[in-house]
Structures are given as C-alpha cells and as structure tokens.
Amino acid sequence: MQPDDAPRVHIAFAADNVVSKGLAAAVRSVDESLARAGRTGSVHVVDCGLNARSRRRITHSADPTRTTVNWLTVRAEAQDLVRSLAAGSTRPYPPSAYARLLLPALLPRVVDKVVYLDADTIVRGDIASLWDEDMGEQPLFAVRDLPLENGNAARIARTVDQARYPYDPAGVYFQSGVLVMDIGAFRRERLAESAFAFLREYPAMQFPDQDALNALLAPRTRMMDPRWNQMVAVYRYADAAASPFDEEQFQQLRDDPFVVHYSGRPKPWEPGCEHPWLADWFALLDRTPWAGWRPTPLNGLLERLPRIPRVAQRRIRNVLRSLKTQDPPPAPQASTEAAA
C-alpha cells in the first residue's frame, strides 16, 4: 500500500483522436505501474481534438480509485498558436506535437513536476520512482536520441544564431518523447514561452518542439538511463559492438526497457507494425474499453482522415516555398540571326 505521506504522481500526455488507442494503452500502462508500486497518480491529457467517445474510453482505461484522468482544454489563443506553428512547419507534425509546451500554463498550479510521455509509449518500469527523483537545479530530464551520430546537434548549431542560442555542434541531443519537467522552473523562467518564440523564429526546424528544447536547455538537461525511452533505433544495431552501449547496457535496453517508445512507423494501431514489443501493446489495449480492436487498412484510413487535409495543405505550401526559392530563369538573349 501507498505510505500516507507518499505524494501523488503526475503524468502528462498530449493527443488528438488519431492516437486515441495509443493513449489508452499508455494510460493503462501508467495505471498498472502505479498499482505495482502501491502509489496513486493523476494523468493530465492536453486535449488536441479527442472526441467525447474516445475521452470516455481513455478515462475508463485506468482504475479511478488509483489513477484519475484529467482533461486539459486548450483555449482559443493557445490553440491558434500551436495550429499556426504546425501549419507553418515544413514537417508533418500535428498541433499535438507542440502541446507539451503548453503544460506549464495548463496544469493546475499545485503541480510543479510532471513526467511527460508521448502517446506512442507504454510504461514497464516504476514510473513513480522516476517522478520521485530530485531534479535539483535541472529543469528537464531526458534520454539521449538514437542513433547518437544522427547529426542533429550539428544541424541546430548551423541553423541558429549562435550569439542568441549558443549551441555545441558536438553536444548532447536528446529525444523529447519521455521527459521529466520541473514545471515550477518552466513557469519561473518562462521556458515554454522561450521555446515558442524560438519556433516562430525557426519554423522549419526538423523536429520542432524537440529542437527548441535542445537549443534552449541541452546544457541544463540531465540524461536519464536510456531504458526510460527505448527507441526503435536500438533494434537497428546488429549487436552491442555496433552500438554506443556496452554488452550489459545493450541487452538491458533491448530486453528490459522501462518505457517502450514506438518511435518509428507504422505505429501499433496502424496496419503492418512489426515492433518487437507489439504483443505487449495489444495486451494493454485489451485491458481497456478497446479490448479486441485490431488495425485494418480500412479503419487505419478512416482514423487518419482528420489529418489528411492538414497534410495536403502542408505539402502544397512546401511546393510553393520551393518554387519561390528557386533561382529565376535567365533572361532570354536576343537572337543572333534577328540582330543580323
């Protein structure tokens, strides 16, 4: 049982209806992790377009005596902000990808720390123990991105104004799918506002919110055990010798992750997914109101329909941008025969 003085654990997600089943499985995994630890918690979801039926099912994916699900409504001004950033980006990320930056403003004032998880994750480890860790002077915990030699740090360093955003091209670049956020520090230092300002200035960043957080906070971010964010890239290494890990770390990361992050495509709720932890995801889904559901080409298409207009608009804008940046054709020269 939970000790009387054990604090309530706070977990956060941001999601739209396309990832509703992923969110249900993730919430269920959080609830079961809290149950194993004998703890209680609150799951806070930034609602970026979930319908009422999905919200009910996600709420019922957790035991309400242990884990409450709270819905955070994105007000008009903030909604316009994340939509405009998504619309202005050259990358195919939905508004929900930016919504983790709204957490300092949307969370209840009594919440000063939160574990943020992407909706395409499941928790296997003790999430309460992660939330319990003392953050000290560091506003963020994260896991280094894989592969380590992906060039993202150098890309940011080339892109930004180094006078305003000093960034080491050989520095650490982290992945933002699993974060521990010192919400109090984010509020005091207006870190989310700084990230939004960065994204307005650099709308074409390859991984928008992730790049912004790295550009602003990489030197102040504590790198966690990589098992807290097992990315699909670890399965692309043939063996430990080919990876950045020793043999023990490599096997632990592959065989006993604390959080499985289905960071590639297709996702578990999309047809064709062959992720090594796919069966675990379906087992969790089957302990939610979506029990028995499985992806098919038809339901996969139907569920992605809401995103199709936005993706089409972005592709059109990208084509128009590329046409504008192309060099104009040279002016035609007068014919020599005509001059004669």
NURODREN-945254 format. One record per residue (C-alpha): x negated, y negated, z; residue in three letters. Coordinates in pm, whole numbers, padded with zeros to 5 digits, always signed. Each point is the difference from the previous one (the first is absolute). Last residue first. Layout:
REM residues N
XYZAla ...
END
This chain:
REM residues 340
-02184-04045-08824Ala +00160-00061+00338Ala +00278+00245-00089Ala -00259+00265-00092Glu -00186-00054+00324Thr +00324+00050+00197Ser +00026-00229+00302Ala -00074+00175+00325Gln +00283+00126+00221Pro -00025-00111+00364Ala -00137+00275+00221Pro +00259+00211+00188Pro +00076-00117+00352Pro -00196+00177+00273Asp +00222+00228+00207Gln +00105-00129+00341Thr +00355-00085-00103Lys +00055+00339-00162Leu -00122+00178+00312Ser +00237-00200+00217Arg +00294+00079-00230Leu -00081+00372+00016Val -00024-00016+00379Asn +00332-00183+00020Arg +00168+00270-00210Ile -00147+00269+00220Arg +00122-00179+00311Arg +00352-00032-00138Gln +00009+00373-00082Ala -00118+00090+00351Val +00270-00220+00157Arg +00272+00140-00228Pro -00108+00361+00080Ile -00013-00034+00379Arg +00371+00056+00065Pro -00003+00302-00237Leu -00260+00190+00202Arg +00255+00206+00191Glu +00186+00097-00316Leu -00320+00114-00172Leu -00104+00223+00290Gly +00356+00132+00027Asn -00018+00113-00361Leu -00356+00136-00006Pro +00074+00201+00313Thr -00110-00061+00359Pro +00118+00223+00286Arg +00263-00061+00269Trp +00056+00288+00242Gly +00007-00214+00313Ala +00052-00369-00086Trp +00161-00064+00341Pro -00346+00065+00150Thr -00173+00321+00113Arg -00021+00117-00361Asp -00201-00313-00078Leu -00259+00115+00254Leu -00034+00343-00162Ala -00012-00171-00340Phe -00299-00209+00109Trp -00176+00301+00149Asp +00046+00193-00325Ala -00162-00287-00194Leu -00319+00003+00210Trp -00226+00125-00283Pro +00157-00254-00240His +00154+00159-00309Glu +00260-00268-00089Cys +00171+00078-00330Gly +00338-00159+00057Pro +00006-00303+00232Glu +00094+00011+00370Trp -00349+00125+00091Pro -00160-00291-00190Lys -00135+00050-00351Pro -00233-00173+00028Arg -00276-00069+00251Gly -00002-00137+00353Ser +00189+00283+00166Tyr -00149-00109+00333His -00027+00283+00252Val -00050-00141+00349Val -00194+00184+00274Phe -00180+00213-00257Pro -00091+00362+00085Asp -00111+00196-00306Asp -00138-00259-00243Arg -00129-00255+00252Leu -00120+00267+00240Gln -00183+00186-00278Gln -00178-00313-00119Phe -00087-00115+00351Gln -00158+00338+00081Glu -00195+00022-00327Glu -00134-00357+00013Asp +00198-00271-00173Phe -00070-00234-00295Pro +00109+00278-00241Ser -00193+00205-00257Ala -00180+00197+00272Ala +00333+00057+00179Ala +00142+00190-00298Asp +00161-00049-00342Ala +00117-00349+00092Tyr +00331-00084-00165Arg +00194+00128+00300Tyr -00120-00293+00210Val +00155-00236-00255Ala +00350+00095+00122Val -00044-00231+00296Met -00011+00123+00360Gln +00072-00308+00206Asn -00041+00062+00373Trp -00243+00284-00083Arg -00244-00268-00117Pro -00084-00076+00367Asp +00058-00373+00024Met -00196-00294-00142Met +00034-00308+00217Arg +00091-00314-00192Thr -00165-00336+00072Arg -00247+00005-00293Pro +00282+00114-00236Ala +00247-00268+00115Leu +00067-00263-00265Leu -00116+00160-00325Ala +00102+00344+00122Asn +00348-00114+00101Leu +00048-00174-00335Ala -00127+00299-00197Asp +00244+00232+00179Gln +00290-00241-00054Asp -00072-00023-00374Pro -00171+00318-00116Phe -00136-00113-00340Gln +00002-00371+00080Met +00180-00195-00275Ala +00180-00248+00226Pro -00323-00153+00137Tyr +00098-00341+00141Glu +00351+00106+00091Arg -00144+00322+00141Leu -00246-00191+00218Phe +00279-00223+00134Ala +00199+00313+00089Phe -00302+00141+00184Ala -00052-00327+00189Ser +00366+00001+00106Glu -00046+00358+00120Ala -00305-00105+00203Leu +00175-00284+00181Arg -00272+00012+00267Glu +00235+00024+00297Arg +00257+00211-00185Arg -00244+00251-00148Phe -00178+00015+00336Ala +00325+00091+00177Gly +00086+00250-00272Ile -00322+00190+00064Asp +00054+00235-00292Met -00091+00369-00013Val -00001+00087-00366Leu +00081+00296-00225Val +00068-00066-00370Gly -00238-00299-00007Ser -00315+00168-00136Gln -00333-00148+00106Phe -00293-00155-00186Tyr -00331-00010+00189Val -00271-00228-00128Gly -00231+00015-00303Ala +00166-00295-00174Pro +00001-00184+00336Asp +00283-00251+00011Tyr -00006-00367+00089Pro +00351-00128-00071Tyr -00017-00379-00017Arg -00355-00050-00125Ala +00013+00339-00169Gln +00282-00111-00229Asp +00150+00337-00081Val -00027+00224-00304Thr -00353+00135+00003Arg +00011+00081+00373Ala +00339+00169-00045Ile -00135+00224-00277Arg -00314+00082+00199Ala +00213+00120+00292Ala +00223+00200-00236Asn -00287+00183-00168Gly +00143+00349+00056Asn -00321+00133+00159Glu +00171+00095+00326Leu +00253+00218-00184Pro +00201-00050+00205Leu +00095-00299+00211Asp -00134-00051+00351Arg +00263+00054+00267Val +00164-00286+00189Ala +00012-00179+00335Phe +00093-00368+00006Leu -00011-00307+00224Pro -00336+00088+00158Gln -00082-00175+00327Glu +00080+00300+00217Gly +00242+00233-00178Met +00046+00232+00297Asp +00136+00332-00127Glu +00353+00087+00114Asp +00146-00019-00354Trp -00241+00269-00114Leu +00082+00221+00300Ser +00372-00046-00071Ala -00047+00121-00360Ile -00122+00337+00125Asp -00084+00182-00321Gly +00211+00139-00284Arg +00163-00320-00127Val +00144-00006-00351Ile -00071-00264-00261Thr +00163-00132-00317Asp +00198-00268+00187Ala -00319-00189+00079Asp -00082-00013+00370Leu -00052-00299+00231Tyr -00097+00066+00362Val +00117-00299+00200Val -00125-00242+00264Lys +00151-00315+00156Asp +00365+00102+00013Val +00178-00222+00255Val +00058-00263-00270Arg +00223+00241-00194Pro -00153+00085-00338Leu +00092-00214-00301Leu -00267-00272+00000Ala -00301+00218+00084Pro +00140+00274-00228Leu +00025-00210-00317Leu -00344+00109-00125Leu +00129+00359-00006Arg +00245-00130-00263Ala -00250-00034-00284Tyr +00043+00355-00129Ala +00376-00033+00056Ser +00012-00256-00283Pro -00078+00280-00248Pro -00351+00067-00136Tyr -00057+00046-00372Pro -00311-00223-00030Arg -00027-00320-00205Thr +00141-00194+00294Ser +00229-00299-00044Gly +00321+00199+00048Ala -00132+00168+00313Ala -00109-00335+00144Leu +00335-00157-00092Ser +00189+00289+00160Arg -00207-00021+00317Val +00066-00374+00034Leu +00367+00008-00101Asp +00066+00260+00267Gln -00185-00211+00256Ala +00224-00298-00082Glu +00320+00206-00014Ala -00047+00197+00321Arg -00156+00345+00010Val +00206+00206+00243Thr -00191+00221+00242Leu +00185+00325+00071Trp -00071+00172+00331Asn -00027+00378+00030Val -00004+00133+00357Thr -00215+00297+00096Thr +00048+00207+00315Arg +00369+00013+00085Thr +00074-00096-00361Pro -00155+00325-00131Asp -00129-00097-00342Ala +00125+00069-00354Ser +00338-00150+00095His -00129-00353-00058Thr -00135+00110-00338Ile +00338+00142-00097Arg +00187-00311+00106Arg -00245-00228-00182Arg +00029+00210-00315Ser +00380-00027+00000Arg -00012-00377+00060Ala -00232-00065-00294Asn -00370-00069+00042Leu -00110-00322-00167Gly -00317-00131+00160Cys +00088+00087+00360Asp -00306-00053+00218Val +00032+00306+00221Val -00086-00003+00371His -00035+00341+00165Val +00022-00020+00378Ser -00161+00250+00229Gly +00027+00246+00284Thr -00274+00230+00127Arg -00031+00365+00102Gly -00301+00046-00227Ala +00162+00280-00200Arg +00324-00201-00019Ala -00186-00309-00121Leu -00150+00204-00284Ser +00344+00141-00082Glu +00147-00350-00026Asp -00287-00123-00217Val +00042+00300-00233Ser +00374-00067-00027Arg -00069-00363-00087Val -00240+00111-00274Ala +00248+00251-00142Ala +00274-00264-00006Ala -00237-00258-00153Leu -00093+00233-00283Gly +00369+00062-00059Lys +00067-00375-00022Ser -00294-00073-00232Val +00209-00130-00292Val +00237-00169+00248Asn -00252-00262+00106Asp -00253+00029+00277Ala -00216-00167+00264Ala -00113+00203+00301Phe -00085-00074+00362Ala -00082+00202+00313Ile +00025-00125+00360His -00075+00233+00292Val +00186-00067+00326Arg -00234-00048+00291Pro -00083+00278+00245Ala +00076-00125+00353Asp +00262+00264+00088Asp -00220+00276-00143Pro +00157+00167-00304Gln +00100+00360+00054Met 
END
